[in-house]
Amino acid sequence: MKAADRSSGTLVKKQGELSKNHAIIVFILRDDEFIAQHYSPSIFDALQLKFKPNFSFSDLPSQITHHFYTALNATVQKNSTMFYDFCIETDDTHCRFDLHITPLTDMAGNISYNVAIKHSQAKQKVDQQQYLRHELLVHNAHDCILVIDNSSKIQVFNKAAQLLFGYELHEVIGHSIEMLIPKSSRYGHSTHVKRFEDSPQQSREMSSRNVVYGLRKNGEVFPAEIAIAKMKLTDNTEFSAVVRDITQRAKLLEKLSYQAHTDALTGLNNRFSIENKLSNYISHANEKLEERPLCLMLIDLDNFKKVNDTHGHDMGDKVLCAFALTATKAMSVEHAFGRYGGEEFIIVVPEQDIGVVLEQAQRVRQGCERSWVHNINYTVSIGVAKYQLGESLQAFIQRADLALYQAKNDGRNRVCSG
């Protein structure tokens, strides 16, 4: 007899009274797999199996296999005697099992795991009190909870769900879940449900999904996050969902995003945002330069320091805001407009050749020339550049800057290209 066999047998003998009330099975861990090596005949009664001479781990019912793996793996990690219990439910009945797992190492260093299984309380009716407790928990939860079948028909719709979506219970039970989804999001929903049903995943946490949208009875669409889980039944699969309205959070995130990308004074794109947009335009332009021209205006308010020194910074701020409004109104083609810093601004013009962009730049210059802020008249100098294939963002801006420098050297209040 092998050392592991002798040690396992000794341990079973030491179980004493425990073995009278428990079925015993001994597992050997070999190549990261648990192999059943010894078992008592009562194991078949405990697990409700037909007798089989060569019993193995794969013969365990699939509902129990997961629990066994979890318990055995935890015992391996802790390397100490552990106690576990789990319950298997089928239809309106449940079976409860208690596990007592003891690791044993023989003289040769081989490890076996003695599992004592007690089938506590044979198959019995699910307690009506337990069912009522479950109903109370679901229907009085603060989170919206709903359940659909694999035909996407609503089966459970708790009080929080009724408040969130604005429907009475009788208005939704038996109806498609699509009544709670905006039309723009309904396409492919049944496909997503089927894909989740066929996947090995049992649940998806809220953090693992993007924001989805719900549709209230009054037609209002709201952002939401959702956690979903599935449960295999005898002839069906049901899907439960916990839904949370995140309207306030979405507004906060939108506000933070706006602040991160917007110049606080003028409301234009800030430097980070306009450079990011320019970088994206450059990527597109590099794909097909002939069909995707890209031009850039670099604009500077002439003698702006004198405005600040003479009239104060508050008036200087008003001039900057007036310029942003005037330039925006002057532009008649698609563009991205941003404050690059101080009194310097960038306008990115995609899909237009440089001739058109030079005309747009003149419209901006002329609009500013005619503009007055209180008693202050101001002008701008503009440098224009057309993107060259393979050019970096900074090199592109630098060429526009050289054109701007030329405009200032030539007397200001003019447009130059480079």
VEXDREN-2710 file (C-alpha; in Angstrom, 1 decimal):
% VEXDREN-2710
k/r/px/py/pz
1/MET/0.0/0.0/0.0
2/LYS/1.3/3.5/-0.9
3/ALA/2.1/5.9/1.9
4/ALA/-0.7/8.3/0.8
5/ASP/-3.1/5.4/0.9
6/ARG/-2.1/4.3/4.4
7/SER/-2.3/7.9/5.7
8/SER/-5.7/8.4/4.1
9/GLY/-6.9/5.2/5.6
10/THR/-5.6/6.2/9.0
11/LEU/-7.4/9.5/8.8
12/VAL/-10.7/7.9/7.9
13/LYS/-10.3/5.5/10.8
14/LYS/-9.7/8.5/13.1
15/GLN/-12.9/10.1/12.0
16/GLY/-14.7/7.8/14.5
17/GLU/-18.2/9.0/15.2
18/LEU/-17.9/11.6/12.4
19/SER/-17.8/8.9/9.7
20/LYS/-21.0/7.4/11.0
21/ASN/-23.0/10.5/10.0
22/HIS/-20.9/11.6/7.0
23/ALA/-20.0/10.2/3.7
24/ILE/-16.2/10.2/3.2
25/ILE/-14.2/10.9/0.0
26/VAL/-10.5/11.4/-0.3
27/PHE/-9.0/13.6/-3.0
28/ILE/-5.4/13.7/-4.2
29/LEU/-4.1/16.9/-5.8
30/ARG/-2.1/15.9/-8.9
31/ASP/-1.1/18.3/-11.7
32/ASP/-3.5/20.9/-10.4
33/GLU/-6.4/18.5/-10.6
34/PHE/-8.3/16.9/-7.7
35/ILE/-8.6/13.1/-8.2
36/ALA/-10.9/11.0/-6.1
37/GLN/-8.9/8.2/-4.6
38/HIS/-11.0/6.7/-1.8
39/TYR/-14.7/7.0/-0.9
40/SER/-17.3/5.4/1.3
41/PRO/-20.4/3.8/-0.2
42/SER/-22.6/6.3/1.5
43/ILE/-21.2/9.0/-0.8
44/PHE/-23.7/7.9/-3.4
45/ASP/-26.6/8.4/-1.0
46/ALA/-25.3/11.7/0.2
47/LEU/-24.9/13.0/-3.3
48/GLN/-28.0/11.2/-4.7
49/LEU/-25.9/9.3/-7.3
50/LYS/-26.3/5.8/-8.7
51/PHE/-23.6/3.5/-7.5
52/LYS/-20.5/3.4/-9.8
53/PRO/-17.4/1.1/-9.1
54/ASN/-14.9/3.6/-10.4
55/PHE/-16.0/6.9/-9.0
56/SER/-14.1/10.1/-10.1
57/PHE/-14.4/13.8/-9.5
58/SER/-16.0/14.3/-12.9
59/ASP/-18.9/12.1/-11.8
60/LEU/-20.0/14.7/-9.3
61/PRO/-23.2/16.6/-10.3
62/SER/-22.4/19.8/-12.1
63/GLN/-24.3/21.9/-9.5
64/ILE/-22.0/20.5/-6.8
65/THR/-18.7/20.6/-8.7
66/HIS/-18.3/24.3/-8.4
67/HIS/-18.8/24.3/-4.7
68/PHE/-16.3/21.4/-4.3
69/TYR/-13.6/23.2/-6.3
70/THR/-14.1/26.4/-4.3
71/ALA/-13.9/24.6/-1.0
72/LEU/-10.9/22.4/-2.0
73/ASN/-9.0/25.3/-3.4
74/ALA/-9.5/27.3/-0.3
75/THR/-8.3/24.5/1.8
76/VAL/-5.2/24.1/-0.4
77/GLN/-4.5/27.9/0.1
78/LYS/-4.9/27.8/3.9
79/ASN/-3.5/24.3/4.4
80/SER/-5.6/23.7/7.4
81/THR/-8.9/21.9/8.3
82/MET/-11.8/23.9/7.0
83/PHE/-15.6/23.7/7.3
84/TYR/-18.0/24.7/4.5
85/ASP/-21.7/24.5/3.7
86/PHE/-23.7/25.1/0.6
87/CYS/-27.2/24.7/-0.7
88/ILE/-28.4/23.4/-4.1
89/GLU/-31.9/24.4/-5.2
90/THR/-34.1/22.7/-7.8
91/ASP/-37.6/23.8/-8.5
92/ASP/-39.3/24.3/-5.1
93/THR/-36.9/22.1/-3.1
94/HIS/-33.4/22.5/-1.8
95/CYS/-30.6/20.3/-0.6
96/ARG/-28.0/21.4/2.0
97/PHE/-24.5/19.9/2.3
98/ASP/-21.9/20.3/5.0
99/LEU/-18.2/19.7/4.2
100/HIS/-15.4/19.0/6.7
101/ILE/-12.1/19.1/4.7
102/THR/-8.8/18.0/6.3
103/PRO/-5.4/18.1/4.5
104/LEU/-3.0/15.3/5.2
105/THR/0.7/15.0/4.3
106/ASP/2.4/11.6/4.4
107/MET/6.0/10.8/5.0
108/ALA/6.9/11.2/1.3
109/GLY/5.3/14.7/1.2
110/ASN/2.2/13.6/-0.7
111/ILE/-0.9/15.5/0.2
112/SER/-4.4/14.2/0.3
113/TYR/-7.6/15.9/1.3
114/ASN/-10.2/14.0/3.3
115/VAL/-13.7/15.4/2.7
116/ALA/-16.5/14.4/5.0
117/ILE/-19.9/15.1/3.4
118/LYS/-23.1/15.4/5.4
119/HIS/-26.3/15.7/3.5
120/SER/-28.1/17.7/6.1
121/GLN/-31.8/17.5/5.9
122/ALA/-32.8/15.6/2.9
123/LYS/-34.8/17.1/0.1
124/GLN/-37.4/19.3/1.6
125/LYS/-39.9/21.9/0.6
126/VAL/-38.6/25.5/0.5
127/ASP/-39.8/27.3/3.6
128/GLN/-42.7/29.6/2.8
129/GLN/-41.3/32.0/5.3
130/GLN/-38.0/32.1/3.3
131/TYR/-40.0/32.9/0.2
132/LEU/-41.9/35.7/1.8
133/ARG/-38.6/37.1/3.2
134/HIS/-37.1/37.1/-0.3
135/GLU/-40.2/38.9/-1.7
136/LEU/-40.0/41.5/1.1
137/LEU/-36.3/42.1/0.4
138/VAL/-36.7/42.5/-3.4
139/HIS/-39.8/44.6/-3.4
140/ASN/-38.7/47.0/-0.6
141/ALA/-35.1/47.4/-1.9
142/HIS/-34.0/51.0/-2.6
143/ASP/-32.5/50.0/-5.9
144/CYS/-34.6/49.2/-8.9
145/ILE/-34.8/45.4/-9.4
146/LEU/-36.4/43.7/-12.4
147/VAL/-36.3/40.2/-13.9
148/ILE/-37.0/39.2/-17.5
149/ASP/-37.2/35.7/-19.1
150/ASN/-35.3/34.7/-22.2
151/SER/-38.1/36.2/-24.3
152/SER/-37.3/39.6/-22.7
153/LYS/-40.7/39.6/-21.0
154/ILE/-40.7/41.3/-17.6
155/GLN/-41.4/38.9/-14.7
156/VAL/-40.4/41.0/-11.6
157/PHE/-40.7/44.8/-11.2
158/ASN/-40.2/46.0/-7.7
159/LYS/-41.5/49.2/-6.1
160/ALA/-38.2/51.1/-6.7
161/ALA/-38.5/50.2/-10.4
162/GLN/-42.1/51.4/-10.5
163/LEU/-41.0/54.8/-9.1
164/LEU/-37.9/55.0/-11.4
165/PHE/-39.8/54.3/-14.6
166/GLY/-43.2/55.7/-13.7
167/TYR/-45.2/52.5/-14.5
168/GLU/-47.6/50.6/-12.3
169/LEU/-46.9/46.9/-11.9
170/HIS/-49.8/45.7/-14.1
171/GLU/-48.6/47.9/-16.9
172/VAL/-45.2/46.1/-17.3
173/ILE/-45.6/42.5/-16.2
174/GLY/-45.5/40.2/-19.2
175/HIS/-44.5/43.0/-21.5
176/SER/-41.2/43.4/-23.3
177/ILE/-38.2/45.0/-21.6
178/GLU/-37.9/47.3/-24.7
179/MET/-40.7/49.5/-23.3
180/LEU/-38.1/50.7/-20.8
181/ILE/-35.4/51.3/-23.4
182/PRO/-35.1/54.4/-25.7
183/LYS/-35.7/53.6/-29.4
184/SER/-32.2/54.5/-30.3
185/SER/-30.9/51.8/-27.9
186/ARG/-33.3/49.0/-28.8
187/TYR/-31.5/47.8/-31.9
188/GLY/-29.5/44.6/-31.1
189/HIS/-30.7/44.4/-27.5
190/SER/-32.1/40.9/-27.9
191/THR/-28.8/39.9/-29.5
192/HIS/-26.9/41.2/-26.5
193/VAL/-29.2/39.2/-24.1
194/LYS/-28.7/36.0/-26.1
195/ARG/-24.9/36.5/-26.2
196/PHE/-24.9/36.9/-22.4
197/GLU/-27.1/33.8/-22.0
198/ASP/-24.6/31.7/-24.0
199/SER/-21.5/33.1/-22.3
200/PRO/-19.8/31.5/-19.3
201/GLN/-20.3/34.7/-17.3
202/GLN/-22.9/34.5/-14.6
203/SER/-23.0/38.2/-13.8
204/ARG/-21.7/41.6/-14.9
205/GLU/-21.0/44.3/-12.3
206/MET/-22.0/47.9/-12.8
207/SER/-18.4/49.0/-13.2
208/SER/-17.9/46.6/-16.1
209/ARG/-20.5/48.3/-18.3
210/ASN/-20.7/51.6/-20.1
211/VAL/-23.5/54.0/-19.3
212/VAL/-26.9/52.9/-20.6
213/TYR/-30.2/54.8/-20.9
214/GLY/-33.6/54.1/-19.6
215/LEU/-37.0/55.4/-20.8
216/ARG/-39.6/56.6/-18.3
217/LYS/-43.4/56.4/-19.0
218/ASN/-43.5/60.1/-19.6
219/GLY/-40.9/59.8/-22.4
220/GLU/-38.0/61.1/-20.4
221/VAL/-34.7/59.5/-21.1
222/PHE/-32.2/59.2/-18.3
223/PRO/-28.6/57.8/-17.9
224/ALA/-28.3/54.7/-15.8
225/GLU/-25.8/52.0/-14.7
226/ILE/-26.9/48.4/-14.6
227/ALA/-25.7/45.1/-13.0
228/ILE/-27.1/41.9/-14.5
229/ALA/-27.1/38.3/-13.6
230/LYS/-28.6/35.1/-15.1
231/MET/-30.2/32.1/-13.5
232/LYS/-30.7/28.8/-15.4
233/LEU/-34.1/27.2/-14.7
234/THR/-35.4/23.9/-15.9
235/ASP/-36.7/25.1/-19.3
236/ASN/-35.8/28.7/-19.2
237/THR/-33.2/31.3/-18.3
238/GLU/-34.1/34.4/-16.3
239/PHE/-32.1/37.6/-16.1
240/SER/-32.1/39.9/-13.1
241/ALA/-31.0/43.5/-13.3
242/VAL/-30.3/46.2/-10.7
243/VAL/-30.7/49.6/-12.3
244/ARG/-29.6/52.9/-10.8
245/ASP/-30.4/56.4/-12.1
246/ILE/-27.1/58.3/-12.4
247/THR/-28.5/61.6/-13.8
248/GLN/-26.8/63.7/-11.1
249/ARG/-23.5/61.9/-11.5
250/ALA/-23.7/62.3/-15.3
251/LYS/-24.3/66.0/-14.9
252/LEU/-21.3/66.3/-12.5
253/LEU/-19.1/64.4/-14.9
254/GLU/-20.3/66.5/-17.8
255/LYS/-19.5/69.7/-15.8
256/LEU/-16.1/68.4/-14.9
257/SER/-15.4/67.5/-18.5
258/TYR/-16.5/70.9/-19.6
259/GLN/-14.2/72.6/-17.1
260/ALA/-11.3/70.4/-18.1
261/HIS/-11.7/71.3/-21.8
262/THR/-13.0/74.8/-21.8
263/ASP/-11.3/78.2/-21.3
264/ALA/-13.1/79.7/-18.3
265/LEU/-13.0/83.3/-19.6
266/THR/-14.1/83.0/-23.3
267/GLY/-15.9/79.6/-23.2
268/LEU/-13.7/78.4/-26.1
269/ASN/-11.6/75.3/-26.2
270/ASN/-8.6/75.6/-23.9
271/ARG/-5.1/74.8/-25.0
272/PHE/-5.3/71.2/-24.1
273/SER/-8.6/70.7/-25.9
274/ILE/-7.7/72.5/-29.1
275/GLU/-4.3/70.7/-29.4
276/ASN/-6.1/67.4/-28.9
277/LYS/-8.6/68.3/-31.6
278/LEU/-5.8/69.5/-33.9
279/SER/-4.0/66.2/-33.3
280/ASN/-7.1/64.2/-34.4
281/TYR/-7.5/66.3/-37.5
282/ILE/-3.8/65.7/-38.4
283/SER/-4.4/61.9/-38.0
284/HIS/-7.3/62.1/-40.5
285/ALA/-5.3/64.4/-42.8
286/ASN/-2.4/61.9/-43.0
287/GLU/-4.8/59.2/-44.1
288/LYS/-5.8/61.0/-47.4
289/LEU/-4.1/64.3/-47.8
290/GLU/-5.6/65.1/-51.2
291/GLU/-9.2/64.6/-50.0
292/ARG/-8.7/65.9/-46.5
293/PRO/-6.9/69.3/-46.6
294/LEU/-6.3/70.9/-43.2
295/CYS/-5.4/74.5/-42.4
296/LEU/-4.6/76.5/-39.3
297/MET/-5.0/80.1/-38.2
298/LEU/-2.9/81.5/-35.4
299/ILE/-4.4/84.8/-34.2
300/ASP/-2.9/87.4/-31.9
301/LEU/-4.6/90.6/-30.6
302/ASP/-2.4/93.6/-31.6
303/ASN/-0.9/95.7/-28.8
304/PHE/-3.1/93.9/-26.2
305/LYS/-0.6/94.7/-23.4
306/LYS/-1.4/98.4/-23.9
307/VAL/-5.1/97.7/-23.4
308/ASN/-4.4/96.0/-20.1
309/ASP/-2.0/98.8/-19.0
310/THR/-4.3/101.6/-20.0
311/HIS/-7.8/100.3/-19.2
312/GLY/-7.1/97.5/-16.7
313/HIS/-7.3/93.8/-16.8
314/ASP/-11.1/93.7/-16.4
315/MET/-11.5/95.7/-19.6
316/GLY/-8.8/93.5/-21.2
317/ASP/-11.0/90.4/-20.4
318/LYS/-14.0/92.0/-22.0
319/VAL/-12.0/92.6/-25.2
320/LEU/-10.9/89.0/-25.3
321/CYS/-14.5/87.8/-24.9
322/ALA/-15.7/90.3/-27.5
323/PHE/-13.0/89.0/-29.9
324/ALA/-14.1/85.3/-29.3
325/LEU/-17.7/86.3/-30.2
326/THR/-16.8/88.4/-33.2
327/ALA/-14.5/85.7/-34.7
328/THR/-17.0/83.0/-34.2
329/LYS/-19.7/85.0/-36.0
330/ALA/-17.2/85.7/-38.9
331/MET/-16.5/82.1/-39.6
332/SER/-18.8/80.5/-42.1
333/VAL/-17.2/77.0/-42.5
334/GLU/-16.6/74.1/-40.1
335/HIS/-13.9/74.9/-37.6
336/ALA/-12.6/74.3/-34.1
337/PHE/-11.8/77.5/-32.1
338/GLY/-9.6/77.7/-29.0
339/ARG/-7.6/80.0/-26.8
340/TYR/-4.0/79.1/-27.0
341/GLY/-2.8/81.3/-24.2
342/GLY/-3.1/85.0/-23.2
343/GLU/-4.2/87.0/-26.2
344/GLU/-3.3/84.2/-28.7
345/PHE/-6.0/82.0/-30.3
346/ILE/-6.1/79.1/-32.8
347/ILE/-8.8/78.3/-35.4
348/VAL/-8.5/74.9/-37.0
349/VAL/-10.2/74.6/-40.4
350/PRO/-10.6/71.0/-41.9
351/GLU/-11.7/70.0/-45.4
352/GLN/-11.0/73.5/-46.9
353/ASP/-8.1/74.6/-49.1
354/ILE/-5.9/77.4/-48.0
355/GLY/-7.6/79.9/-50.4
356/VAL/-10.9/79.5/-48.6
357/VAL/-9.2/79.7/-45.2
358/LEU/-7.4/82.9/-46.2
359/GLU/-10.8/84.4/-47.1
360/GLN/-12.1/83.3/-43.7
361/ALA/-9.1/84.9/-41.9
362/GLN/-9.8/88.2/-43.7
363/ARG/-13.5/88.0/-42.5
364/VAL/-12.2/87.6/-38.9
365/ARG/-9.7/90.4/-39.3
366/GLN/-12.2/92.8/-40.8
367/GLY/-14.8/91.9/-38.2
368/CYS/-12.4/92.8/-35.4
369/GLU/-11.3/96.0/-37.1
370/ARG/-14.9/97.2/-37.1
371/SER/-15.5/96.0/-33.5
372/TRP/-15.6/98.3/-30.5
373/VAL/-15.6/97.4/-26.8
374/HIS/-16.9/100.5/-25.0
375/ASN/-14.4/103.1/-26.4
376/ILE/-11.7/100.6/-27.3
377/ASN/-11.1/99.6/-30.9
378/TYR/-8.8/96.6/-31.4
379/THR/-7.2/94.7/-34.4
380/VAL/-5.7/91.3/-34.9
381/SER/-2.8/89.8/-36.9
382/ILE/-3.3/86.3/-38.3
383/GLY/-0.9/83.7/-39.6
384/VAL/-2.3/80.9/-41.8
385/ALA/-0.6/77.6/-42.7
386/LYS/-1.7/74.5/-44.6
387/TYR/-0.8/71.1/-43.2
388/GLN/2.0/69.1/-45.0
389/LEU/1.9/65.3/-45.1
390/GLY/3.8/63.8/-42.2
391/GLU/4.3/67.0/-40.3
392/SER/4.1/67.0/-36.5
393/LEU/1.6/69.1/-34.6
394/GLN/4.3/71.4/-33.2
395/ALA/5.9/71.9/-36.6
396/PHE/2.5/72.8/-38.1
397/ILE/1.8/75.4/-35.4
398/GLN/5.3/76.8/-35.7
399/ARG/4.8/77.5/-39.4
400/ALA/1.6/79.3/-38.6
401/ASP/3.5/81.2/-35.9
402/LEU/6.1/82.3/-38.4
403/ALA/3.3/83.6/-40.7
404/LEU/1.9/85.4/-37.7
405/TYR/5.3/87.0/-36.9
406/GLN/5.5/88.2/-40.6
407/ALA/2.0/89.8/-40.3
408/LYS/3.1/91.7/-37.2
409/ASN/6.4/92.8/-38.8
410/ASP/4.5/94.0/-41.9
411/GLY/2.5/96.4/-39.7
412/ARG/-0.2/94.3/-37.9
413/ASN/-3.9/94.1/-38.7
414/ARG/-3.2/91.8/-41.6
415/VAL/-3.2/88.1/-42.7
416/CYS/-0.1/86.3/-43.9
417/SER/0.4/82.7/-45.0
418/GLY/3.4/80.4/-44.6
END
